[in-house]
Amino acid sequence: MDISFEQLKSMVVFSHIVEQGSFSAAAKHIGLSRAVVSYHIKKLEQQLGVVLLNRSTRSIALTQAGSDYYQRCRIIAQQASAANQQIENVKNEPEGLLKITCPVSVGLHTIVPALNKFRDLYPKIELNVMLTDEVVNILKEGIDLAIRGAPLSDSGLQARKLAVLSTCICGSPEYFKKHGRVNKPSELNQHNWVVYKLASQKLTLEKSGRTYTVDIKGTITTNNASARTAFVEGGHGLGRIPVYDAWPKIKAGQLETVLNDYQLNAIDVYGVFPPGAATSKKLRLLIDFLQQFFEQQQLSLMTNFNSA
């Protein structure tokens, strides 16, 4: 069967509908009207002689034929994007938009300062930065790079480890004055915690080859890392906090650490991106820059923290 230019366009539109989850979202993403998007799918189904999507007023679902066809259409769309990126890579100075999402705390403490310096080096690269502690659907939102503190869960995405962030157990001076300091891991179960619900509720400590596991339980739970630190600073419980967040408050006397001679489970930070996006010169430059920035920041922080 010969493929016309119009059918190729319809195949790309179809792949966007599947990835965006609706006709309206796809139309907005690719800059077409909903009527035009609907026309492309109707025409495509007529040409193929099969139903690709089961539609209702509120949802769409792939048929078996549609699921098989989408796999091929997805490759075509990715190859077209890769072709554009290849042209971008031969330009002398990288330019274009990078859409980035990351958690609020690490965004404010590391990503935004890093992006400030990155923009000084590459002023023609535009940045759209979304700070949120919720996990964003990368494909649906058109994200180029997501900063995440957990291994990949999205099928088909790629990742690169950017950093390993050290953590510490903190409490406010007022909290320790009222409830006593912690001298050994077994005492941690006797204390109230400020719980960060997007992280593991089990704390692992290691020393001299022995491992201790503590269940984190408390009367305050939050989905925001900065709020977690603020509640700990307010004297409402202990918290496992990244050193980058805790260190300024430790220096100011607002937080104190315990069990510093134990090794805590660290936070692995990943840069997650759509398949094929690594061929983009501007994205590769950003990932390399972030990795180096994290490394320098962590070295400085841990030198100061360990000597305190």
Buried (B, 14 or more C-beta within 10 A) or exposed (E): EEEEEEBBBBBBBBBBBBBBBBBBBBBBBBEBEBEEBBBBBEBBBEBBEBEBBEEEEEEBEBBEBBEEBBEEBBBBBBEEBBEEBEEBEEEEEBBBEBBBBBBBBBBBBBBBEBBEEBEEEBEEBEBEEBBEBEBBBBBBBBBBBBBBBBEEEBEEBBBBEBBEBBBBBBBBEEBBEEBEEBEEBEBBEEBBBBBBEBBEBEBBBEEEEEEBEBEBEBEBBBBBBBBBBBBBBBBBBBBBBBBBBBBEBBEEEBBBBBBEEBBBBBBBBBBBBBBBBBBBBBBBBBBEBBBEBBEEBBEEBBEEBEEE
